Amino acid sequence: MSDPLLPVGDGDTEVPDDDRASLIPSYIATLGELHAAEFENIATATFGRRPSAETLLDDMYLRQLHRDMFDRVWTWAGRYRILETNIGIDPGLITPSIRDLTADTAALVGSHSIEMDVIALRFHHRLVQIHPFVNGNGRHGRVAADLLVSALGRPTFTWGRNLNISTQELRTRYVASLRQMDVDRENVTSLVSFARS
């Protein structure tokens, strides 16, 4: 089983050489094996995990969450990236941006002025937009949003799992919802609809 929001591709495709040096299990050769190992690592890391909103909204907790989700697969698990990527912010701005994000989100939670789903999905969008890690940012962001919304007394998100559409269409809708928020941060309607469908 794998995450339906992972990029669609052939599971028999070999893991790129650039990535192999950072892999921990020596048996992983294909993307299918990689995705299966990551899925198992994430399932173990998230089973029974129920932090409070205050605990979750902390830079160190978010790093530890990523580490726990990927530490059996990748050597860089839980470490903020230090190189530029084609998405995400400048690596030197990651730590202060995550700290601003967690403080801003905590203030919104405390204000009781915005719907909890909206708070959690704005948090998710900004976390993914920052793109703090080498990889796994979407999965980390979805798990973090689920943990946050659960801590706020709401059910976890379904992330489109109830839609009867292909994996490619599911991913397309998810990315389109995030891109709408890239243009207008306040326009969370599409992401809420997708995350609750």
N, CA, C and O atoms as a DFTB+ gen file, in Angstrom:
788 C
 N C O
     1  1       0.846      -1.182       0.000
     2  2       0.000       0.000       0.000
     3  2       0.887       1.241       0.000
     4  3       1.960       1.249       0.604
     5  1       0.431       2.283      -0.681
     6  2       1.210       3.508      -0.720
     7  2       0.295       4.711      -0.574
     8  3      -0.929       4.578      -0.559
     9  1       0.894       5.871      -0.467
    10  2       0.160       7.118      -0.339
    11  2      -0.427       7.467      -1.707
    12  3       0.325       7.602      -2.672
    13  1      -1.758       7.618      -1.818
    14  2      -2.347       7.910      -3.124
    15  2      -1.985       9.295      -3.653
    16  3      -2.252       9.596      -4.817
    17  1      -1.389      10.130      -2.831
    18  2      -0.989      11.458      -3.294
    19  2       0.479      11.530      -3.692
    20  3       0.985      12.608      -4.001
    21  1       1.169      10.384      -3.686
    22  2       2.532      10.359      -4.208
    23  2       2.480      10.570      -5.715
    24  3       1.478      10.241      -6.350
    25  1       3.551      11.117      -6.298
    26  2       3.567      11.250      -7.754
    27  2       3.345       9.898      -8.419
    28  3       3.869       8.877      -7.973
    29  1       2.567       9.909      -9.484
    30  2       2.276       8.673     -10.201
    31  2       3.513       8.272     -11.000
    32  3       4.128       9.111     -11.657
    33  1       3.866       7.026     -10.945
    34  2       5.014       6.538     -11.697
    35  2       5.057       5.036     -11.667
    36  3       4.262       4.389     -10.985
    37  1       5.974       4.493     -12.398
    38  2       6.145       3.051     -12.489
    39  2       6.907       2.565     -11.261
    40  3       8.027       3.009     -11.008
    41  1       6.312       1.669     -10.512
    42  2       6.946       1.134      -9.312
    43  2       8.210       0.362      -9.588
    44  3       9.019       0.154      -8.683
    45  1       8.401      -0.077     -10.848
    46  2       9.610      -0.810     -11.225
    47  2      10.755       0.113     -11.635
    48  3      11.865      -0.352     -11.892
    49  1      10.493       1.407     -11.696
    50  2      11.536       2.368     -12.046
    51  2      12.612       2.357     -10.969
    52  3      12.301       2.338      -9.778
    53  1      13.856       2.369     -11.378
    54  2      14.955       2.354     -10.407
    55  2      15.053       3.679      -9.673
    56  3      14.779       4.737     -10.238
    57  1      15.444       3.610      -8.413
    58  2      15.693       4.807      -7.626
    59  2      16.867       5.534      -8.279
    60  3      17.886       4.914      -8.582
    61  1      16.734       6.846      -8.499
    62  2      17.841       7.588      -9.124
    63  2      19.136       7.457      -8.331
    64  3      19.121       7.398      -7.102
    65  1      20.252       7.413      -9.047
    66  2      21.562       7.263      -8.412
    67  2      21.826       8.342      -7.367
    68  3      22.421       8.059      -6.327
    69  1      21.391       9.582      -7.629
    70  2      21.614      10.682      -6.686
    71  2      20.973      10.398      -5.336
    72  3      21.477      10.844      -4.306
    73  1      19.861       9.654      -5.331
    74  2      19.142       9.361      -4.088
    75  2      19.705       8.149      -3.354
    76  3      19.584       8.055      -2.132
    77  1      20.309       7.236      -4.076
    78  2      20.751       5.979      -3.458
    79  2      21.752       6.172      -2.329
    80  3      21.756       5.410      -1.361
    81  1      22.599       7.188      -2.448
    82  2      23.617       7.416      -1.426
    83  2      23.005       7.765      -0.073
    84  3      23.636       7.558       0.963
    85  1      21.780       8.294      -0.074
    86  2      21.120       8.693       1.176
    87  2      20.176       7.636       1.717
    88  3      19.599       7.817       2.790
    89  1      20.005       6.536       0.998
    90  2      19.124       5.463       1.452
    91  2      19.781       4.648       2.557
    92  3      20.979       4.370       2.502
    93  1      19.005       4.271       3.547
    94  2      19.520       3.421       4.621
    95  2      19.397       1.934       4.252
    96  3      20.398       1.222       4.334
    97  1      18.206       1.426       3.843
    98  2      18.116       0.000       3.487
    99  2      18.837      -0.275       2.158
   100  3      18.572       0.385       1.154
   101  1      19.726      -1.228       2.164
   102  2      20.506      -1.535       0.960
   103  2      19.696      -2.301      -0.088
   104  3      20.082      -2.344      -1.256
   105  1      18.578      -2.905       0.318
   106  2      17.795      -3.702      -0.622
   107  2      16.952      -2.845      -1.570
   108  3      16.504      -3.347      -2.601
   109  1      16.727      -1.584      -1.255
   110  2      15.832      -0.751      -2.063
   111  2      16.500      -0.404      -3.385
   112  3      17.559       0.223      -3.424
   113  1      15.854      -0.829      -4.470
   114  2      16.372      -0.542      -5.806
   115  2      15.342       0.170      -6.670
   116  3      15.704       0.924      -7.573
   117  1      14.040      -0.066      -6.395
   118  2      12.991       0.514      -7.234
   119  2      12.133       1.499      -6.442
   120  3      12.134       1.497      -5.211
   121  1      11.405       2.336      -7.172
   122  2      10.502       3.282      -6.514
   123  2       9.399       2.550      -5.761
   124  3       8.949       3.019      -4.716
   125  1       8.962       1.415      -6.275
   126  2       7.955       0.628      -5.568
   127  2       8.457       0.173      -4.207
   128  3       7.734       0.264      -3.215
   129  1       9.690      -0.315      -4.155
   130  2      10.286      -0.737      -2.879
   131  2      10.484       0.463      -1.946
   132  3      10.275       0.363      -0.737
   133  1      10.886       1.590      -2.521
   134  2      11.080       2.807      -1.732
   135  2       9.766       3.265      -1.119
   136  3       9.703       3.542       0.079
   137  1       8.717       3.345      -1.930
   138  2       7.422       3.804      -1.429
   139  2       6.879       2.861      -0.361
   140  3       6.283       3.312       0.616
   141  1       7.078       1.563      -0.538
   142  2       6.612       0.596       0.464
   143  2       7.364       0.780       1.782
   144  3       6.758       0.741       2.853
   145  1       8.676       0.979       1.707
   146  2       9.467       1.177       2.925
   147  2       9.075       2.477       3.621
   148  3       8.965       2.521       4.847
   149  1       8.865       3.531       2.842
   150  2       8.447       4.805       3.429
   151  2       7.068       4.676       4.076
   152  3       6.845       5.188       5.173
   153  1       6.149       3.998       3.400
   154  2       4.802       3.823       3.946
   155  2       4.850       3.107       5.287
   156  3       4.176       3.514       6.234
   157  1       5.642       2.045       5.371
   158  2       5.763       1.294       6.622
   159  2       6.371       2.162       7.723
   160  3       5.916       2.129       8.866
   161  1       7.393       2.935       7.380
   162  2       8.037       3.827       8.342
   163  2       7.035       4.869       8.861
   164  3       6.970       5.127      10.063
   165  1       6.263       5.457       7.958
   166  2       5.272       6.474       8.333
   167  2       4.179       5.871       9.206
   168  3       3.771       6.472      10.200
   169  1       3.705       4.684       8.836
   170  2       2.648       4.030       9.618
   171  2       3.110       3.768      11.047
   172  3       2.355       3.978      11.997
   173  1       4.340       3.315      11.195
   174  2       4.888       3.053      12.526
   175  2       5.029       4.356      13.322
   176  3       4.711       4.409      14.510
   177  1       5.507       5.397      12.649
   178  2       5.756       6.679      13.326
   179  2       4.477       7.379      13.767
   180  3       4.473       8.107      14.760
   181  1       3.403       7.162      13.037
   182  2       2.174       7.906      13.334
   183  2       1.175       7.117      14.164
   184  3       0.216       7.694      14.677
   185  1       1.376       5.812      14.309
   186  2       0.438       4.986      15.065
   187  2       0.356       5.463      16.509
   188  3       1.360       5.491      17.221
   189  1      -0.838       5.834      16.932
   190  2      -1.079       6.240      18.312
   191  2      -0.555       7.613      18.679
   192  3      -0.660       8.024      19.835
   193  1      -0.004       8.319      17.735
   194  2       0.572       9.642      18.017
   195  2      -0.556      10.653      18.181
   196  3      -1.374      10.809      17.274
   197  1      -0.618      11.342      19.319
   198  2      -1.688      12.296      19.607
   199  2      -1.142      13.500      20.361
   200  3      -1.473      13.683      21.533
   201  1      -0.310      14.331      19.718
   202  2       0.202      15.495      20.438
   203  2      -0.887      16.545      20.631
   204  3      -1.865      16.585      19.884
   205  1      -0.710      17.376      21.620
   206  2      -1.587      18.542      21.763
   207  2      -1.202      19.543      20.676
   208  3      -0.129      19.443      20.082
   209  1      -2.075      20.499      20.424
   210  2      -1.754      21.542      19.444
   211  2      -0.507      22.293      19.884
   212  3       0.341      22.623      19.054
   213  1      -0.385      22.562      21.160
   214  2       0.782      23.286      21.672
   215  2       2.071      22.509      21.420
   216  3       3.085      23.095      21.041
   217  1       2.036      21.208      21.627
   218  2       3.212      20.370      21.386
   219  2       3.563      20.341      19.908
   220  3       4.727      20.492      19.535
   221  1       2.556      20.148      19.070
   222  2       2.780      20.051      17.623
   223  2       3.330      21.347      17.045
   224  3       4.193      21.316      16.168
   225  1       2.846      22.474      17.522
   226  2       3.230      23.765      16.946
   227  2       4.562      24.234      17.514
   228  3       4.657      25.250      18.203
   229  1       5.581      23.454      17.196
   230  2       6.932      23.702      17.674
   231  2       7.915      23.225      16.608
   232  3       7.778      22.126      16.070
   233  1       8.888      24.047      16.315
   234  2       9.894      23.734      15.308
   235  2      10.553      22.377      15.565
   236  3      10.681      21.567      14.647
   237  1      10.966      22.129      16.790
   238  2      11.661      20.877      17.102
   239  2      10.728      19.671      16.980
   240  3      11.153      18.602      16.544
   241  1       9.465      19.837      17.360
   242  2       8.524      18.725      17.232
   243  2       8.324      18.379      15.757
   244  3       8.279      17.202      15.399
   245  1       8.204      19.386      14.907
   246  2       7.988      19.125      13.476
   247  2       9.193      18.427      12.854
   248  3       9.033      17.573      11.983
   249  1      10.388      18.782      13.293
   250  2      11.593      18.080      12.810
   251  2      11.577      16.622      13.291
   252  3      11.879      15.703      12.530
   253  1      11.220      16.428      14.562
   254  2      11.180      15.071      15.101
   255  2      10.115      14.231      14.404
   256  3      10.319      13.041      14.162
   257  1       8.987      14.843      14.082
   258  2       7.941      14.130      13.355
   259  2       8.471      13.640      12.020
   260  3       8.266      12.478      11.666
   261  1       9.146      14.499      11.274
   262  2       9.720      14.097       9.987
   263  2      10.764      13.004      10.198
   264  3      10.800      12.025       9.453
   265  1      11.607      13.169      11.204
   266  2      12.624      12.153      11.488
   267  2      11.967      10.807      11.754
   268  3      12.382       9.789      11.199
   269  1      10.946      10.799      12.598
   270  2      10.271       9.545      12.923
   271  2       9.598       8.920      11.709
   272  3       9.520       7.697      11.598
   273  1       9.112       9.761      10.797
   274  2       8.413       9.263       9.609
   275  2       9.348       8.633       8.583
   276  3       8.931       7.761       7.822
   277  1      10.612       9.066       8.555
   278  2      11.525       8.625       7.489
   279  2      12.868       8.084       7.980
   280  3      13.747       7.815       7.160
   281  1      13.053       7.916       9.286
   282  2      14.373       7.573       9.813
   283  2      14.845       6.156       9.511
   284  3      16.023       5.854       9.699
   285  1      13.972       5.298       9.055
   286  2      14.383       3.940       8.691
   287  2      14.738       3.844       7.206
   288  3      15.196       2.807       6.727
   289  1      14.514       4.952       6.490
   290  2      14.699       4.937       5.036
   291  2      15.787       5.913       4.577
   292  3      16.601       5.565       3.722
   293  1      15.812       7.128       5.132
   294  2      16.691       8.184       4.633
   295  2      17.637       8.704       5.715
   296  3      17.232       8.883       6.863
   297  1      18.876       8.941       5.353
   298  2      19.857       9.483       6.299
   299  2      19.538      10.924       6.688
   300  3      19.913      11.364       7.775
   301  1      18.853      11.666       5.817
   302  2      18.552      13.084       6.083
   303  2      17.223      13.304       6.802
   304  3      16.794      14.449       6.942
   305  1      16.583      12.281       7.246
   306  2      15.276      12.413       7.916
   307  2      15.367      13.380       9.087
   308  3      16.252      13.265       9.935
   309  1      14.441      14.336       9.124
   310  2      14.357      15.280      10.223
   311  2      15.301      16.459      10.139
   312  3      15.287      17.326      11.013
   313  1      16.125      16.507       9.099
   314  2      17.063      17.631       8.946
   315  2      16.565      18.569       7.863
   316  3      16.202      18.137       6.770
   317  1      16.552      19.854       8.175
   318  2      16.158      20.828       7.174
   319  2      17.176      20.821       6.036
   320  3      18.377      20.655       6.247
   321  1      16.659      21.006       4.832
   322  2      17.546      20.995       3.665
   323  2      18.474      22.205       3.712
   324  3      18.140      23.245       4.280
   325  1      19.644      22.045       3.102
   326  2      20.629      23.123       3.069
   327  2      20.895      23.595       1.643
   328  3      21.664      24.532       1.428
   329  1      20.260      22.948       0.674
   330  2      20.448      23.313      -0.728
   331  2      19.171      23.909      -1.305
   332  3      18.066      23.595      -0.863
   333  1      19.344      24.773      -2.298
   334  2      18.203      25.325      -3.033
   335  2      17.500      24.199      -3.786
   336  3      18.141      23.254      -4.246
   337  1      16.188      24.307      -3.907
   338  2      15.421      23.378      -4.722
   339  2      14.532      24.200      -5.649
   340  3      14.411      25.415      -5.493
   341  1      13.911      23.525      -6.615
   342  2      13.055      24.254      -7.553
   343  2      11.739      24.689      -6.916
   344  3      11.009      25.490      -7.499
   345  1      11.430      24.178      -5.741
   346  2      10.285      24.641      -4.966
   347  2      10.753      24.916      -3.546
   348  3      11.782      24.395      -3.115
   349  1      10.013      25.722      -2.830
   350  2      10.380      26.030      -1.452
   351  2      11.188      27.311      -1.354
   352  3      11.603      27.897      -2.354
   353  1      11.394      27.721      -0.119
   354  2      12.090      28.976       0.140
   355  2      13.596      28.749       0.261
   356  3      14.066      27.611       0.271
   357  1      14.337      29.841       0.353
   358  2      15.779      29.785       0.553
   359  2      16.070      28.985       1.826
   360  3      15.433      29.215       2.854
   361  1      17.023      28.048       1.770
   362  2      17.310      27.217       2.945
   363  2      17.635      28.010       4.214
   364  3      17.309      27.567       5.315
   365  1      18.267      29.166       4.073
   366  2      18.608      29.976       5.230
   367  2      17.403      30.573       5.941
   368  3      17.507      31.035       7.077
   369  1      16.253      30.559       5.261
   370  2      15.029      31.127       5.842
   371  2      14.098      30.068       6.437
   372  3      13.059      30.404       7.006
   373  1      14.464      28.804       6.309
   374  2      13.561      27.727       6.751
   375  2      13.268      27.809       8.244
   376  3      12.104      27.853       8.641
   377  1      14.301      27.829       9.075
   378  2      14.075      27.820      10.529
   379  2      13.239      29.007      10.991
   380  3      12.256      28.800      11.702
   381  1      13.584      30.255      10.619
   382  2      12.731      31.355      11.076
   383  2      11.317      31.296      10.495
   384  3      10.362      31.711      11.152
   385  1      11.176      30.788       9.277
   386  2       9.841      30.691       8.673
   387  2       8.980      29.658       9.378
   388  3       7.784      29.879       9.569
   389  1       9.568      28.528       9.770
   390  2       8.820      27.511      10.520
   391  2       8.431      28.070      11.886
   392  3       7.316      27.838      12.353
   393  1       9.317      28.786      12.515
   394  2       9.003      29.370      13.825
   395  2       7.892      30.406      13.709
   396  3       7.012      30.474      14.567
   397  1       7.928      31.218      12.645
   398  2       6.842      32.178      12.410
   399  2       5.526      31.451      12.160
   400  3       4.481      31.835      12.684
   401  1       5.592      30.393      11.350
   402  2       4.387      29.616      11.039
   403  2       3.768      29.028      12.300
   404  3       2.558      29.132      12.502
   405  1       4.575      28.417      13.141
   406  2       4.024      27.790      14.343
   407  2       3.466      28.845      15.299
   408  3       2.425      28.626      15.919
   409  1       4.142      29.978      15.422
   410  2       3.646      31.047      16.303
   411  2       2.344      31.637      15.765
   412  3       1.403      31.868      16.523
   413  1       2.294      31.880      14.455
   414  2       1.075      32.427      13.840
   415  2      -0.095      31.461      13.993
   416  3      -1.217      31.873      14.289
   417  1       0.174      30.180      13.791
   418  2      -0.889      29.173      13.897
   419  2      -1.375      29.056      15.336
   420  3      -2.576      28.943      15.581
   421  1      -0.454      29.083      16.278
   422  2      -0.842      29.028      17.692
   423  2      -1.716      30.225      18.062
   424  3      -2.672      30.086      18.824
   425  1      -1.391      31.391      17.526
   426  2      -2.204      32.587      17.802
   427  2      -3.610      32.431      17.231
   428  3      -4.585      32.823      17.872
   429  1      -3.723      31.864      16.032
   430  2      -5.045      31.635      15.434
   431  2      -5.847      30.636      16.255
   432  3      -7.043      30.829      16.476
   433  1      -5.198      29.574      16.705
   434  2      -5.883      28.579      17.543
   435  2      -6.402      29.250      18.807
   436  3      -7.537      29.012      19.220
   437  1      -5.586      30.075      19.410
   438  2      -5.971      30.743      20.642
   439  2      -7.041      31.798      20.468
   440  3      -7.743      32.130      21.423
   441  1      -7.180      32.332      19.260
   442  2      -8.156      33.406      19.033
   443  2      -9.586      32.888      18.909
   444  3     -10.538      33.630      19.150
   445  1      -9.741      31.621      18.536
   446  2     -11.056      31.010      18.332
   447  2     -11.896      31.781      17.311
   448  3     -13.125      31.746      17.361
   449  1     -11.234      32.473      16.392
   450  2     -11.951      33.298      15.423
   451  2     -12.062      32.663      14.043
   452  3     -12.789      33.171      13.190
   453  1     -11.360      31.572      13.813
   454  2     -11.350      30.915      12.506
   455  2     -11.668      29.434      12.704
   456  3     -11.260      28.825      13.692
   457  1     -12.393      28.875      11.760
   458  2     -12.744      27.452      11.801
   459  2     -11.476      26.594      11.875
   460  3     -10.484      26.889      11.209
   461  1     -11.514      25.556      12.670
   462  2     -10.343      24.716      12.916
   463  2      -9.808      24.056      11.643
   464  3      -8.594      23.943      11.478
   465  1     -10.700      23.613      10.735
   466  2     -10.241      23.039       9.465
   467  2      -9.413      24.059       8.691
   468  3      -8.379      23.722       8.114
   469  1      -9.870      25.291       8.682
   470  2      -9.173      26.351       7.944
   471  2      -7.798      26.600       8.560
   472  3      -6.813      26.745       7.836
   473  1      -7.726      26.649       9.869
   474  2      -6.434      26.844      10.537
   475  2      -5.468      25.721      10.159
   476  3      -4.325      25.982       9.784
   477  1      -5.927      24.477      10.256
   478  2      -5.055      23.334       9.977
   479  2      -4.612      23.302       8.520
   480  3      -3.475      22.929       8.230
   481  1      -5.489      23.686       7.607
   482  2      -5.121      23.625       6.187
   483  2      -4.272      24.813       5.760
   484  3      -3.452      24.684       4.851
   485  1      -4.446      25.949       6.386
   486  2      -3.511      27.060       6.134
   487  2      -2.117      26.676       6.639
   488  3      -1.111      26.954       5.988
   489  1      -2.077      26.040       7.795
   490  2      -0.817      25.541       8.346
   491  2      -0.175      24.560       7.367
   492  3       1.015      24.657       7.070
   493  1      -0.973      23.617       6.869
   494  2      -0.470      22.626       5.913
   495  2       0.089      23.303       4.669
   496  3       1.203      23.002       4.240
   497  1      -0.679      24.212       4.096
   498  2      -0.246      24.886       2.872
   499  2       1.091      25.596       3.070
   500  3       2.007      25.451       2.261
   501  1       1.191      26.355       4.139
   502  2       2.427      27.125       4.371
   503  2       3.599      26.192       4.646
   504  3       4.713      26.458       4.194
   505  1       3.374      25.108       5.374
   506  2       4.445      24.148       5.653
   507  2       4.961      23.530       4.358
   508  3       6.170      23.407       4.162
   509  1       4.051      23.147       3.486
   510  2       4.451      22.569       2.197
   511  2       5.132      23.630       1.323
   512  3       6.088      23.325       0.609
   513  1       4.651      24.849       1.378
   514  2       5.228      25.939       0.589
   515  2       6.665      26.233       1.033
   516  3       7.526      26.507       0.197
   517  1       6.923      26.180       2.325
   518  2       8.285      26.374       2.835
   519  2       9.190      25.256       2.330
   520  3      10.351      25.503       2.003
   521  1       8.674      24.027       2.264
   522  2       9.410      22.866       1.746
   523  2      10.711      22.667       2.539
   524  3      11.805      22.722       1.977
   525  1      10.575      22.436       3.845
   526  2      11.774      22.438       4.694
   527  2      12.721      21.254       4.513
   528  3      13.904      21.367       4.833
   529  1      12.236      20.134       4.012
   530  2      13.059      18.927       3.958
   531  2      13.416      18.563       2.520
   532  3      12.808      19.067       1.575
   533  1      14.387      17.702       2.364
   534  2      14.803      17.257       1.038
   535  2      13.633      16.608       0.308
   536  3      13.439      16.834      -0.886
   537  1      12.861      15.807       1.020
   538  2      11.730      15.097       0.421
   539  2      10.743      14.759       1.543
   540  3      11.053      14.895       2.727
   541  1       9.567      14.323       1.144
   542  2       8.556      13.930       2.119
   543  2       7.765      15.096       2.672
   544  3       7.045      14.933       3.657
   545  1       7.877      16.268       2.069
   546  2       7.220      17.465       2.592
   547  2       5.699      17.380       2.546
   548  3       5.034      17.788       3.498
   549  1       5.138      16.861       1.464
   550  2       3.686      16.730       1.368
   551  2       3.143      15.749       2.385
   552  3       2.150      16.025       3.058
   553  1       3.791      14.610       2.495
   554  2       3.343      13.602       3.464
   555  2       3.499      14.110       4.887
   556  3       2.601      13.941       5.712
   557  1       4.621      14.725       5.174
   558  2       4.843      15.317       6.498
   559  2       3.790      16.385       6.774
   560  3       3.231      16.438       7.870
   561  1       3.518      17.231       5.793
   562  2       2.535      18.290       5.966
   563  2       1.130      17.768       6.182
   564  3       0.370      18.332       6.969
   565  1       0.775      16.682       5.485
   566  2      -0.556      16.101       5.667
   567  2      -0.683      15.451       7.043
   568  3      -1.712      15.593       7.704
   569  1       0.355      14.741       7.474
   570  2       0.327      14.133       8.809
   571  2       0.251      15.231       9.868
   572  3      -0.527      15.122      10.816
   573  1       1.051      16.283       9.717
   574  2       1.036      17.373      10.697
   575  2      -0.334      18.051      10.747
   576  3      -0.825      18.381      11.826
   577  1      -0.949      18.259       9.581
   578  2      -2.286      18.874       9.548
   579  2      -3.315      17.956      10.193
   580  3      -4.198      18.428      10.909
   581  1      -3.215      16.654       9.952
   582  2      -4.127      15.703      10.587
   583  2      -3.969      15.715      12.109
   584  3      -4.957      15.713      12.843
   585  1      -2.723      15.728      12.571
   586  2      -2.482      15.756      14.016
   587  2      -2.999      17.050      14.631
   588  3      -3.554      17.047      15.729
   589  1      -2.812      18.166      13.908
   590  2      -3.282      19.448      14.427
   591  2      -4.799      19.491      14.487
   592  3      -5.367      19.857      15.516
   593  1      -5.464      19.121      13.394
   594  2      -6.923      19.215      13.382
   595  2      -7.539      18.253      14.399
   596  3      -8.574      18.552      14.995
   597  1      -6.904      17.107      14.593
   598  2      -7.367      16.161      15.609
   599  2      -7.202      16.751      17.016
   600  3      -8.083      16.603      17.863
   601  1      -6.069      17.420      17.255
   602  2      -5.842      18.059      18.554
   603  2      -6.844      19.176      18.802
   604  3      -7.123      19.524      19.949
   605  1      -7.387      19.736      17.725
   606  2      -8.372      20.808      17.833
   607  2      -9.804      20.280      17.910
   608  3     -10.764      21.050      17.869
   609  1      -9.935      18.950      18.024
   610  2     -11.247      18.348      18.236
   611  2     -12.025      17.995      16.993
   612  3     -13.227      17.743      17.067
   613  1     -11.363      17.972      15.852
   614  2     -12.033      17.633      14.593
   615  2     -11.490      16.305      14.068
   616  3     -10.388      15.897      14.437
   617  1     -12.257      15.627      13.207
   618  2     -11.740      14.385      12.613
   619  2     -10.572      14.676      11.672
   620  3     -10.482      15.759      11.095
   621  1      -9.688      13.705      11.527
   622  2      -8.596      13.870      10.577
   623  2      -9.165      14.009       9.163
   624  3     -10.304      13.627       8.894
   625  1      -8.358      14.556       8.282
   626  2      -8.784      14.774       6.902
   627  2      -8.749      13.473       6.104
   628  3      -8.003      12.552       6.437
   629  1      -9.553      13.403       5.058
   630  2      -9.562      12.232       4.179
   631  2      -8.674      12.435       2.961
   632  3      -8.324      11.464       2.290
   633  1      -8.305      13.664       2.662
   634  2      -7.410      13.986       1.546
   635  2      -7.887      13.364       0.241
   636  3      -7.089      12.809      -0.514
   637  1      -9.194      13.458      -0.027
   638  2      -9.753      13.017      -1.300
   639  2      -9.979      11.524      -1.423
   640  3     -10.359      11.050      -2.494
   641  1      -9.757      10.775      -0.364
   642  2      -9.880       9.316      -0.453
   643  2     -11.306       8.844      -0.750
   644  3     -11.498       7.719      -1.211
   645  1     -12.304       9.688      -0.493
   646  2     -13.689       9.298      -0.759
   647  2     -14.135       9.634      -2.180
   648  3     -15.261       9.324      -2.569
   649  1     -13.260      10.261      -2.947
   650  2     -13.580      10.560      -4.342
   651  2     -13.329       9.299      -5.175
   652  3     -12.379       8.557      -4.923
   653  1     -14.151       9.077      -6.123
   654  2     -13.976       7.917      -6.995
   655  2     -13.249       8.353      -8.256
   656  3     -13.823       8.370      -9.345
   657  1     -11.959       8.711      -8.094
   658  2     -11.166       9.199      -9.224
   659  2      -9.800       8.529      -9.220
   660  3      -9.401       7.917      -8.229
   661  1      -9.097       8.647     -10.321
   662  2      -7.783       8.016     -10.451
   663  2      -6.770       8.691      -9.528
   664  3      -6.977       9.814      -9.068
   665  1      -5.687       7.993      -9.272
   666  2      -4.613       8.538      -8.459
   667  2      -4.068       9.815      -9.086
   668  3      -3.785      10.782      -8.379
   669  1      -3.920       9.821     -10.402
   670  2      -3.417      11.009     -11.090
   671  2      -4.361      12.197     -10.894
   672  3      -3.902      13.307     -10.625
   673  1      -5.673      11.978     -11.025
   674  2      -6.644      13.054     -10.856
   675  2      -6.677      13.519      -9.396
   676  3      -6.824      14.710      -9.124
   677  1      -6.544      12.592      -8.479
   678  2      -6.507      12.931      -7.062
   679  2      -5.341      13.875      -6.784
   680  3      -5.508      14.911      -6.139
   681  1      -4.176      13.511      -7.270
   682  2      -2.988      14.351      -7.078
   683  2      -3.150      15.695      -7.777
   684  3      -2.756      16.727      -7.233
   685  1      -3.722      15.692      -8.968
   686  2      -3.926      16.935      -9.715
   687  2      -4.814      17.898      -8.924
   688  3      -4.517      19.090      -8.846
   689  1      -5.890      17.393      -8.342
   690  2      -6.793      18.243      -7.561
   691  2      -6.111      18.782      -6.293
   692  3      -6.294      19.942      -5.925
   693  1      -5.340      17.937      -5.647
   694  2      -4.618      18.353      -4.452
   695  2      -3.640      19.486      -4.783
   696  3      -3.633      20.522      -4.117
   697  1      -2.826      19.282      -5.803
   698  2      -1.840      20.293      -6.195
   699  2      -2.529      21.576      -6.646
   700  3      -2.068      22.670      -6.318
   701  1      -3.623      21.459      -7.392
   702  2      -4.365      22.649      -7.838
   703  2      -4.898      23.430      -6.642
   704  3      -4.879      24.661      -6.654
   705  1      -5.369      22.739      -5.617
   706  2      -5.867      23.411      -4.405
   707  2      -4.743      24.168      -3.699
   708  3      -4.945      25.283      -3.217
   709  1      -3.564      23.560      -3.640
   710  2      -2.414      24.232      -3.031
   711  2      -2.001      25.448      -3.857
   712  3      -1.671      26.496      -3.303
   713  1      -2.018      25.306      -5.170
   714  2      -1.613      26.419      -6.043
   715  2      -2.580      27.594      -5.960
   716  3      -2.165      28.746      -6.080
   717  1      -3.857      27.313      -5.758
   718  2      -4.814      28.401      -5.555
   719  2      -4.419      29.219      -4.330
   720  3      -4.532      30.445      -4.325
   721  1      -3.960      28.534      -3.305
   722  2      -3.544      29.235      -2.093
   723  2      -2.199      29.932      -2.272
   724  3      -1.911      30.906      -1.576
   725  1      -1.372      29.445      -3.197
   726  2      -0.125      30.154      -3.505
   727  2      -0.438      31.557      -4.023
   728  3       0.269      32.520      -3.724
   729  1      -1.510      31.649      -4.803
   730  2      -1.920      32.920      -5.390
   731  2      -2.667      33.784      -4.370
   732  3      -2.454      34.994      -4.288
   733  1      -3.540      33.145      -3.600
   734  2      -4.356      33.864      -2.610
   735  2      -4.445      33.011      -1.352
   736  3      -5.241      32.075      -1.284
   737  1      -3.633      33.334      -0.369
   738  2      -3.562      32.545       0.869
   739  2      -4.900      32.399       1.564
   740  3      -5.133      31.421       2.274
   741  1      -5.775      33.362       1.364
   742  2      -7.089      33.331       2.013
   743  2      -8.062      32.377       1.315
   744  3      -9.087      32.009       1.888
   745  1      -7.746      31.978       0.089
   746  2      -8.642      31.141      -0.706
   747  2      -8.434      29.667      -0.360
   748  3      -7.829      28.915      -1.124
   749  1      -8.941      29.274       0.795
   750  2      -8.735      27.918       1.304
   751  2      -9.905      26.987       0.971
   752  3      -9.861      25.799       1.291
   753  1     -10.942      27.516       0.335
   754  2     -12.167      26.747       0.074
   755  2     -11.898      25.455      -0.682
   756  3     -12.398      24.396      -0.302
   757  1     -11.115      25.534      -1.742
   758  2     -10.847      24.346      -2.560
   759  2     -10.075      23.288      -1.770
   760  3     -10.361      22.096      -1.880
   761  1      -9.100      23.725      -0.977
   762  2      -8.318      22.764      -0.191
   763  2      -9.171      22.138       0.908
   764  3      -9.036      20.946       1.183
   765  1     -10.040      22.913       1.536
   766  2     -10.943      22.356       2.542
   767  2     -11.845      21.304       1.897
   768  3     -12.014      20.208       2.431
   769  1     -12.421      21.651       0.741
   770  2     -13.301      20.718       0.042
   771  2     -12.574      19.427      -0.310
   772  3     -13.107      18.334      -0.117
   773  1     -11.350      19.557      -0.829
   774  2     -10.577      18.363      -1.183
   775  2     -10.217      17.549       0.058
   776  3     -10.389      16.330       0.073
   777  1      -9.723      18.213       1.087
   778  2      -9.266      17.506       2.288
   779  2     -10.391      16.811       3.024
   780  3     -10.146      15.848       3.751
   781  1     -11.611      17.271       2.854
   782  2     -12.773      16.654       3.509
   783  2     -13.563      15.745       2.558
   784  3     -14.625      15.247       2.932
   785  1     -13.068      15.523       1.349
   786  2     -13.821      14.662       0.401
   787  2     -13.276      13.250       0.379
   788  3     -13.785      12.403      -0.354
